[in-house]
Amino acid sequence: MSARGLRWQLQRAVWALTPPVLLPLVRWVTRRLGLAGAPAPAPAEAVPAPEQAPSIAADPTPPHWEYVPEGFAREAKGWNVRAISDAYREKWPSYLDAIDGAKPLGVNHEVPRGEVIGSEDHGAHNTLVSYAYVLALAARQRDRISLLDWGGGIGHYLPLSRALVPDIEIDYHCKDVPVLVDHGRELFPEARFYDDDSSLERCYDLVLVSGSLQFAVDWRATAAGLAVATDGLLYVTCAPVALRSASFVVLQRAHDYGYDTEYLGWVFNRDELLTTMEEAGVDLVREFLMPAWLSAVGAPEAPIGHRGFLFARRATA
């Protein structure tokens, strides 16, 4: 097989194994690594003379991910925008259909605009089966558990949790920004939604922090508060981690998902995150590998993987 053919086969394999939400990143990485290939050359007669050749302009499109050395001093719209709630509303029926019945748990509700949420995403399957394991641990030998979904949006994890442990009553609490809290209260009037820190004034059997701790400006203080709020398990997951560099901040432009916003978030140094949690009074039970990767332009470390960390409240004498 020619080098060009081998490159094309590799590229097709990457596309087949990549969740749709990560395709913009993979396209960028393949371009950087030279895997995307070059366009077929134009016929000789179509090539303009050198004096007529147009200049090649830089790509004006800003990157999907960008390193922000100034951190949270950079202005960004953030999560409290109506466009995110509207996008969730549009995708909600297909999300409920995807988690219904005995389908695979390959469900990712964060899909690009115009795509239907399915159940065949292998990366999402890893994420949700990992959560199912954590939920089963929290619910064992119980008929009711209290759950705080910190940064839980409109409550995606409530119907999912009910589907995973159908015989367990779930006392569900969710904290997020006001526009998503209003939407969640509309969907689940029986649950408790918070747009302030009052969610941390009580304790829960399970505290879930899925893809949200990185958006806390003072993440160390937030992590300490979350640790205090658990009587049992604390699951910090879908957290971007750096293995070599210090913690740093990136900006994500989320327009592909129909969100019309951009937001800042931390990439945690893994050891710093674990030390912070240990000092907050919780012990690491198990670490999980998550499927998502990102490469931010200019970042001190790339690519960046995501991980999950299950902690248990340390017993006191």
Number of C-alpha atoms within 10 A of each C-alpha: 6 7 8 12 11 12 16 15 11 14 17 11 11 15 14 10 11 17 20 17 18 16 14 15 20 21 16 16 16 14 13 10 10 11 16 17 14 9 6 6 8 8 7 7 7 8 11 10 9 7 6 8 9 9 6 6 6 6 7 6 6 9 17 19 21 19 22 20 14 10 16 19 9 12 10 14 11 17 22 16 16 16 17 20 21 15 19 22 13 14 19 16 12 16 23 16 13 23 22 15 9 8 13 18 24 22 25 23 20 15 20 20 15 12 13 16 23 19 21 16 18 17 18 21 18 18 24 20 15 16 23 18 12 18 21 15 13 20 20 12 9 11 11 15 17 19 23 27 25 23 23 24 25 25 24 16 18 20 16 21 21 13 16 19 16 11 12 18 15 19 16 20 21 26 25 25 19 18 18 27 24 17 19 24 17 12 12 15 9 11 16 16 29 21 16 11 11 9 21 19 9 11 18 23 20 24 27 27 23 20 19 21 24 21 18 16 15 12 18 16 13 14 20 17 15 25 28 18 22 25 18 19 27 31 26 23 24 23 25 24 27 22 15 11 15 15 19 20 22 23 23 19 19 16 14 15 19 16 20 17 20 17 18 26 24 24 23 24 17 19 15 16 17 17 12 17 21 17 11 19 16 24 21 17 13 12 14 17 16 19 18 20 15 21 21 21 17 13 19 15 19 15 13 17 19 20 19 23 21 20 24 19 20 16 10 5 3
